[in-house]
Amino acid sequence: MSLFTNYNDWRNTMIKHAGLTLDHDYCTERIAALKDEGNANTKSFLKAYGANYRDQVIAWFQQALSENK
């Protein structure tokens, strides 16, 4: 099960509905947290959505970072 199937839907939801800016600090913080499999939130995320979707979300955060340059 995954929540989003493409970057644009994910990005629009993060910005418009969640009120996030996807700025450099937030993106790098989320990437680090999602890569830390010892993090309790990451463990829950992995259990709910799996490693493939987690990797996709990391890629979307990386794409958002590249757009902020």
GINOR-V371051 format. One record per residue. SS is DSSP state (2 for helix, 1 for strand, 0 for the rest). PSI is psi in radians with two decimals (* if undefined). D_FIRST is the distance of its C-alpha to the first C-alpha in whole Angstrom. Layout:
# GINOR-V371051
ss=SS psi=PSI d_first=D_FIRST
ss=SS psi=PSI d_first=D_FIRST
This chain:
# GINOR-V371051
ss=0 psi=2.34 d_first=0
ss=0 psi=2.73 d_first=4
ss=0 psi=-0.70 d_first=7
ss=0 psi=2.61 d_first=9
ss=0 psi=-0.13 d_first=10
ss=0 psi=2.78 d_first=14
ss=2 psi=-0.79 d_first=16
ss=2 psi=-0.75 d_first=18
ss=2 psi=-0.77 d_first=16
ss=2 psi=-0.88 d_first=15
ss=2 psi=-0.81 d_first=18
ss=2 psi=-0.69 d_first=20
ss=2 psi=-0.76 d_first=17
ss=2 psi=-0.72 d_first=19
ss=2 psi=-0.90 d_first=22
ss=2 psi=-0.70 d_first=23
ss=2 psi=-0.62 d_first=21
ss=0 psi=-0.25 d_first=20
ss=0 psi=0.41 d_first=24
ss=0 psi=2.70 d_first=23
ss=0 psi=-0.27 d_first=26
ss=0 psi=0.71 d_first=24
ss=0 psi=3.04 d_first=27
ss=2 psi=-0.88 d_first=28
ss=2 psi=-0.78 d_first=28
ss=2 psi=-0.81 d_first=25
ss=2 psi=-0.80 d_first=23
ss=2 psi=-0.61 d_first=25
ss=2 psi=-0.79 d_first=24
ss=2 psi=-0.69 d_first=20
ss=2 psi=-0.83 d_first=20
ss=2 psi=-0.76 d_first=23
ss=2 psi=-0.77 d_first=21
ss=2 psi=-0.44 d_first=17
ss=2 psi=-0.28 d_first=19
ss=0 psi=1.66 d_first=21
ss=0 psi=-0.13 d_first=19
ss=0 psi=-0.20 d_first=22
ss=0 psi=2.28 d_first=21
ss=2 psi=-0.71 d_first=20
ss=2 psi=-0.65 d_first=17
ss=2 psi=-0.68 d_first=16
ss=2 psi=-0.78 d_first=16
ss=2 psi=-0.74 d_first=14
ss=2 psi=-0.83 d_first=11
ss=2 psi=-0.71 d_first=11
ss=2 psi=-0.69 d_first=11
ss=2 psi=-0.70 d_first=8
ss=2 psi=-0.31 d_first=6
ss=2 psi=2.87 d_first=8
ss=2 psi=-0.62 d_first=11
ss=2 psi=-0.77 d_first=10
ss=2 psi=-0.67 d_first=8
ss=2 psi=-0.77 d_first=11
ss=2 psi=-0.62 d_first=14
ss=2 psi=-0.73 d_first=13
ss=2 psi=-0.70 d_first=13
ss=2 psi=-0.77 d_first=16
ss=2 psi=-0.66 d_first=18
ss=2 psi=-0.69 d_first=17
ss=2 psi=-0.69 d_first=19
ss=2 psi=-0.67 d_first=22
ss=2 psi=-0.74 d_first=22
ss=2 psi=-0.68 d_first=23
ss=2 psi=-0.76 d_first=25
ss=2 psi=-0.47 d_first=27
ss=2 psi=-0.33 d_first=27
ss=0 psi=-0.04 d_first=29
ss=0 psi=* d_first=32
